[in-house]
Amino acid sequence: MGRKFTIFIIILLLFAAGGVFWWWSGRRDEGKVLSDEYIQKEIDGEKIIEYKKTGFMIKIPGDWKIVDNRGTGLLCLSSDFQFHEKVGPYSPPISEKGCLIEISILKEIGLSSDEYTDYDYIQEKIEWCLNPNSKCDDEVIEINGNKAIKYVSSIENQLVSGYYIEVSVPKNEITYIFETYLFGQDREKCAQEFDKILQTVEIRK
């Protein structure tokens, strides 16, 4: 009887944890700039993505494809991008070949001043990692003169193996998020491409 009760409690906790995860994920998406709010244009063989309300701009190679990322951001795919055959349609955009970058902007203006946000977390993470006595696993880098957190995670399982990278730039209560998945045969080339594209970022407000 005691064992059955323990298993029941564990199942309840798993459902509760899953509910919190989906609630938080949905809430985070609600604060993101919608895909159709970005302006796209092409100049001198490069694709330009802008969000004029915050003076954001990034340059993407001209032969890349830019698509709506579920309504809350943009997904940029190299011309030779191919989805990994071992992952399903609901997985992250993991490649067998080619490169990708996810771009999203998280607005948290207007929330209660005592509400803890992603922006607060990133700011505190930067301060923590800059402390020489901290045991920070992440890296503080600069994007267009703004401090940012670079998070790298190794993913190893029976289907695929590779790396996930997220760079988060907090500025004026807004968080700019750039993500990439380094899998397949082009992971080293794509890591260099990711760094190169991040060097084109401008945030003027």
Secondary structure, DSSP 8 states (H G I E B T S, - for coil): -HHHHHHHHHHHHHHHHHHHHHHHHHHHHHTB--GGGSEEEEETTEEEEEETTTTEEEEEETT-EEEE-TTSSEEEE-TT-EE-TTS-TTS---EEES-EEEEEEEE-TTS-TT---HHHHHHHHHHHHHSTTS---SEEEEETTEEEEEEEEEEE-SS-EEEEEEEEEEETTEEEEEEEEE-GGGHHHHHHHHHHHHTT-EE--
